[in-house]
Every structure is written in structure tokens, then in C-alpha cells.
Amino acid sequence: MTVTRAAVDPLSVLDRPNSYIGKTVPRPNLDRLLQGRGQYVSDLELPRMAHVVFLRSPYAHAKIVAINADIAKRMPGVISVVTGRELEAVITPWVGVLSHLKGLKSAPQYAIAIDRVCWQGEAVAAIVATNRAAAEDAMEKVAVDYEELEAVTDMRTALDPSTPVIHPSLGDNLAFERIHSAGDVDHAFSESDAVVEADFVFGRHTGVTLEPRAVVADWNAAEARLTIYQGTQAPHMVQNIAALHLGLKDAQVRVVCNDVGGSFGIKVHIYADEMATYALSKLLRRPVKFVADRIESFNTDIHARDHRCKGRVGVRQDGTITAFEIDDLTGIGPYSMYPRTSAIEANQVVNLVGGPYITQNYRARARVVFQNKNVMCQYRAVGHPIACSVTEGLVDLAAAKIGMDPVEIRRRNLIADNAYPCASPSGMKFEQLSHHASLAKLLQMMRYDALRTEQAALRKRNIHRGIGIASFIEVTNPSAAFYGVGGAKISSQDGVAVRMDAQGSVICQTSITEQGQGSESLTAQIVGSVLGVSMERVRVILGDTDNTPYGGGTWASRGAGIGGEAALQAAKILRSNIVDVAAAILQSNPAALDIVDNHVVNTSDGVPRIELNELARIVYFRPDTLPPGIQPELMATRHFVPRQYPFAFTNGVQASWLEVDTDTGFVKLLKHWVVEDCGTIINPQLVDEQIRGGVVQGLGAALFEKCIYDERGQLINANMADYLVPMSGEMPDIEVAHVVSPTLESELGAKGAGEAGTAGAAAAVANAVNDALRPFGATITEIPLTPQVILTALGRI
Amino acid sequence: MTAPVPVSLLVNGDPVEAIVLPRLNLADFLRDNLKLTGTHVGCEHGVCGACTVRVNGEIVRSCLILAVQAQGSSVETIEGLSDSGEIADLQAAFRERNALQCGYCTPGMLITAQDLLKHTSAPDRGAIRDHLSGNYCRCTGYQAIVDAVEATARARAERST
């Protein structure tokens, strides 16, 4: 590991004896999951619980003429069949816009469609029964009379005057447009020795969380309280939204989130069917459970990407990149998703293109259009893979054009490691990045020169291997600049409450959530380290709005950087409180005492003075023996949000080594390398595995994953057999290394790492495929890189 | 609808008698009737592997067979394999290596991995990847899982020599 900054304070809490920070320790919650004893929402059963299934539109765009549920309502086990009109009495519609994305518009969306459906899969009726099979049986007997309307499916023609407008009240199908210009782009292009242009095409894909979305809503009419059990990344957001649209106070809604079977951004939104489930529970005054089946997941879990981006780069013969220009078009389905909006990704693409490079000449246009397809919104590494693929694709094309090695052009243009703080051409503020240190480390790991030699030798034997490199920047630790400034009640701060119990163990309640990243572990590691308590004595409570401080949750790589810092600050206060009490008990001075290995010790010689369980016993059971005026507070709460930088930008670089079979078009991944800088590393193993998991999701986008629609807006591969995702047999080993530039905005210094893998993997693969195909003069700027795409580019089909 | 029929089988060694609809699949039977929620349902069409259990010693997708087809058979789920201690070393290797994140694929992954280790004493990484290639994991990227299975194979081989 390379550290770019010395520790700021040599006596920082990070350096305490027996610190768990920076150490690989197993996650405390793993045994439960390993024995199949986790509690996912799909496992939950409550007394009197009913099951809901949704009848969904088979058409992408249609008028609902009539719904007849008479037969269904009389079937065994059926409790109710509820239409959109009936549900409207319980829950209000919503519009997914944010005020800081100027001009963003969307139409009111209902929990269940009322007069019209706008995508294949939109719910038109809810069938509630005592068990799911009965509900599904009854669903088959609900008759819906539709009048099919013309579907808007191709984003390239969505804005044409001849294309129907999906929501006539909005005037056109343009949801959002952003234009950005920095520097003197025209002049920069005119001064270039070469200008390279390409059209980049990104398939629409989706998260495929292994546990589908699931919710149990339990309206207790006697308490006038709604408890929502949901696998979500943002419990307080769900609480706020559910209360708002059901006409309740936040305090009347409790959101509980136990184990979550995969999230990746899929479960950071609130879906219409989830809203409907909350409302059905209130309407029917009983617990209602909804678990999406796999076809519903494909048709209604948010989709992602689906961009067509025209990119242009100017370059001088000496390798200097003079300017970047992009024109991005993306289709988001019929509604901007609520409450985070579907324009964030295009906005992010504009923010991130060209980000690692020195040039300040940058022009961008992004347009976001409506379509009659499933909604599209934030999924892991929002906008990053698009921006990285366009930027890195253009850089490689520029290098090829002037005959320069792809590494050399990056060396000449990446922002220098000592140039910070500085800003990108889109105005993003960088505190400290480490592109050059990262690239140097990557080249060493992959033995770049030897690999090039090997590649050349193999080419002579008609074996076509390619090397692809992709540098990237990554948005982490978001402040209120993400959502709060736009009026969305999505908290950017997180809080942690830490308390010591009567046996000297520690309980932490945190507002960040756990979906397998290791939130519990990192919280316990930080609190244990700061307090001087062993991790076995630290228990973490999360995912419950009744029992955790208010906060944002876990998304956009904020758990460690924001939730971790809150944990650190809360633990510092508790530590100080404990030492104060210990000083009173021991008739000593707080400055002379410390806590190490569950004991209060002398700072001077480390001799243990009192075990924490004994201290806790005195505090809780014999406070009468304490000196007068001492009121021990063995509980402390702190919140944290970054203020100086709207986002903690991180950086990294990836490389892919692969072989293309030019006869079949198949790509075999041989090896993948990542160097990433996420600042202070709390648990090296967890960080590496976050990155590997992210890389594999990026590799899926690069090679396999695509939601395929026909011209009528029918999703034709909505099952796991036809929608391909990476499996163990196709994936290479992935080597991960780190450069460490801690953020100075927090004492902990941690930045996020969750997007890094996904951000750069597809770009590295696409560059490697093009590198392999260079002898054939073929260039591909489309993902997924299916055999068909490759053979087409080679002129074989 | 066809009338319910009685079934009797062994589940994790315990005799189970039930009356079920013929259309009920084994995964739903285990989860809903027996409350053995460790068997997870991911796709319901035999692709993802999350619902993998052992029937008469062979691994099967419990979403692809009916409860009535399990008549007279011995079914073992993650709860049984955990309680018997049969896969304790494999579970420990998964824990040490962080070979799971959300944990939803994990029961199926462990049962599939144990099946490989029962039949092959020293599988190489390619063989491990092949054998696990019917089990989705969306979180880990598979490498940690392969590492954990490889480490377990090695440790078992050392113990047996």
C-alpha cells in the first residue's frame, strides 16, 4: 500500500494500541448467514398476514377501459381485489423531481395505475388473499379491458415531433436537459493535431438482487402506527415517504430492515408496488406481504444505464489532450423515479467525463427522455461506467490515432498527484487524488511491459489478446449537495449512539444499514478501537427507525466515510465519559488514565486499574458510592456530514487482460487488476471484496447483461435464463491494491469504495477488446460486447 | 385443482408427515410449511441455485421438484448441514475469507461446494469455478468463495493424510 499523506496527528485515535482499524477481522454477523439463520423480509410471517400479488399490464402503453374482478373476489382465500382508483383514497400520488436539477419534469405517478398504463409491468390491480397461491389463482380471473396505445420505445426518436407525447400535460418527452461548457472548446479542437469521434452505446441492464424486493407492511389501527419491514438501503427515507403519502406523521411509521439479500442501488428507491403494499395494509387493517417474483423483478426493479453518447476528443502529437466533448442521450422510462429522480445519472455523466485529466476544455450536453419502458434510475456507480467508458475509450482512440502507448498518454495527461486541491472542468472539487501513484502501482502489479511482449508474441501465433486500462474518479461520501439541496428529504448525515451496558459491553446504534458490505463490522471495529474495548464486546444495532439515530443509510459509498466518522466521534465522547468516571472512582486524574483491552489503565505504565465491567457495576448499581456531583453518562451520540467538499472524490485505475476468439466472437477474461484509493482502510478484506464484487458487476455490463425490448416495449428476456449475469466459471481472478490518501474532512479519513469496481471495469474490458482487435482495424464502442457485436465489427457476420 | 395428497419424508433426519397440494414445490414446502427459511428462493426456475438442498444425498434445486416427489426421500437443508457439523470447516473458511456479503446465495453455495468436496478431494480453481457455475452470487465476485472452497479442500486433504 502506498500512503500519500503522513498521519495528520501522531496521537490520532487510529493509532491507539490494539486498534482494529486497518485490520482484517471477520464480520460479526456472518455465522447467522452461514447457517441459513438470517432474517430476510421474504422469511417474515406475522399473525393475520395477508399476501398481495399485482396484476400487471401486458402492454407498454394502454388505456384501462374496464376492470372486472367479480369472479376473483369470490374465490377461496381472497380478501380483496383493489384497483388504482380505490387505493387512491388511501395514498396520494407523487412526482419524482428535484429542484436543483433545473427543468426536470415528470408526471404524477400512482401506486396502482388508474386510467392508463405506461410500461409493461405497471400494476393495474392488487389481489390480496390469505396465501400467495390463492392470490395468484384469483389474479388469473381478473379481467382487464385495455385499449393499446402507441408505445414510445426508441430514445433516439422520443423527441421527434411525430412521436406521441407520453404525458401530454408535460408538452414533450424531454424530462431533463443539461448543457455545460468550460474553457474554450472550439479553440482547443482547432489547435489539435487530431480529433477523434465515436458513438458509445450502453445496454440497459438491471441489478438482479438475488433476493427480490420484498416488503411486509403492518398497519396497527389500535396504535395508529404502520410498521414497514423492508429490505431497503435508506430506512428513514422510506419512513418519511410512506408517512407523507399516507397522511401520517413520521412518528407513526417505523421501518425495520433486517437482512437484505442484495441491494446495489436497486433497493434505495421506493417503488409503486411497495407504496401500494403500505396503503393496502392501512386500507385492510392487517399485515400485508409483497415479494416480487423474478419476472416482476425484471419488469419493475429499476433498470440502469441505457445511454447513447457521442464523444469527441482532441489531441496533439505530443499526447496532450486538448478537449473533451460529449452529447449524451438516455431513456428513463415513463416516470422520473421517486424520490431520487432519474436525471441524476445523466447529470453525473456530465460531472465525471474527463475527470481524471488536466484539460479544462470541456463541453457537454445530456438529454433525458421518457419512454414506455420500465423506469430507469440509480444503480451502483451511478453514471460512472458511462463517463469512464466514454472518457477512457476516447483516450485510447486518441492514443491509437497518434501512435502512442495507452499508458504514456495517460502519464502525460492525468492530473499530477501534487496538484491538489483543484477542480475538474465540470466544477467538481478534488481534495486529494492519486492517479499517478495508482497507475504506477498498477503497471508494476500487472507487469505491463512483459505483458505487452507476451501479447506481441501471441499475435504471431494468431492468438489475440488485449490489454485495457481505465483510470477513473469516484463520487463518495455525498453531502446534502446530492439530494437535500433539491428538496428531497433524504438525509446526508448519519448518527451513531454508543452506550456501555451494566457488564461493560458496548452497544452502538447507527443509522447506516447493512446489506453485506460490512457496516456492522466497520462500526464495531471503529468503536472497539476508540474505546479500547474488544470487538466481541461490541454489538451493533442498525436498520430500525425506532431504535437508531436519524440518518441517510447506506448508498453512494457513504457507510464508512460518514457513518464511520459518526461512530468514531461518538466513541470518543463515551471514552472521555468513562475515563472521567474512572478518575472519580480511582481518585486519579482523567489525563492519567486510558482504556486498553477492556480495562482502564494508567497512561504512564499501562498498568490495569479497573475492568470496565467493574466500572459499569459501580455506575449502574452503586452510584451511591461515587463522589457527590458525579453523574456518569455512559452513552453518547454524534452525527457527521462532510461540509467542506460536497463529495469525497476518490480515484483508481483498472486493467483487463483478455483473449478474443475472432472466429466465435467470445471473450475470455484472463486477469483483472485494480488499484484504488479510498483513504483510510478500516478492514482491508472488506474493501477488497467490495471492489471485486463491483468489478464483477461491471464485467457483467461489459459482456453479458442487457434488458432487451422489442419495438412494442415488451421486455423479451425477463428471466434469469435469458438475461445473462457473470457466473463463477467466466470470472477471472481479480488482484486489488491500494494507494491511501485519507480525506482531511474527517478524523477517520475514510472515503468510499463501493462504486470503484463497477466504475471502471467495463471501460477496461472494452479497451482491452479493442486492443486485441487492433490488427483487424476494428473498433467497438458498444457494450455488452456480445459475440454478435464482435463478429459484426470483424465483418464476419 | 387437484386435491391435497399426503406425503411423508425425512427432513434433516426428522420424520415429517404433511398433506400438500400436488403443485407445491419443495422449496415452498420447506420454507412455508416447515419454516426452514434457510433455503432461499431467488428465481423459481432452476437457474440461480439459492434453493439448493440435498435429496437422498444428491444436490437438487428445490424449486424444480414438487413436495410430493420427495415422498419417502431424505431431504437435507442448510439447517441440517449446520447442526450436524458436517460443513463446519467450510463455513469457517467462508467466514475467514469473507466469502459472502448479503448471504442470500450462501446456503445454496455451501451445499453445492460441499457436494464438490465430497466427490473430489483436491479440485483446482477451475474445477471449483465449474462446479459452482450454477450458483449466482451478485455480491462477492466469486473469488473469495473459490478461495474458501480451495482452502477447505486443502485442509481436509491434510487431515486425511
Interface residues (C-beta under 8 A of the other chain):
Chain A: P26 R27 L30 D31 R32 L33 L34 Q35 G36 R37 G38 Q39 Y40 S42 D43 A133 D137 G207 V208 T209 L210 E211 P212 D259 V260 G261 G262 S263 F264 D293 R294 Q515 G516 Q517 G518 Q685 L686 E689 R692 G693 G694 V695 V696 Q697 N719 M720 A721 V725 P726 M727 S728 G729 E730 M731 D733 I734 G757
Chain B: M1 L21 R23 R31 L36 T37 G38 T39 H40 V41 G42 C43 E44 H45 V47 C48 A50 T77 I78 E79 S82 Q91 F94 R95 E96 R97 N98 L100 Q101 C102 G103 Y104 C105 T106 P107 L110 R125 I128 R129 D130 L132 S133 G134 N135 Y136 C137 R138 C139 T140 G141 Y142 Q143 A144 I145 V146
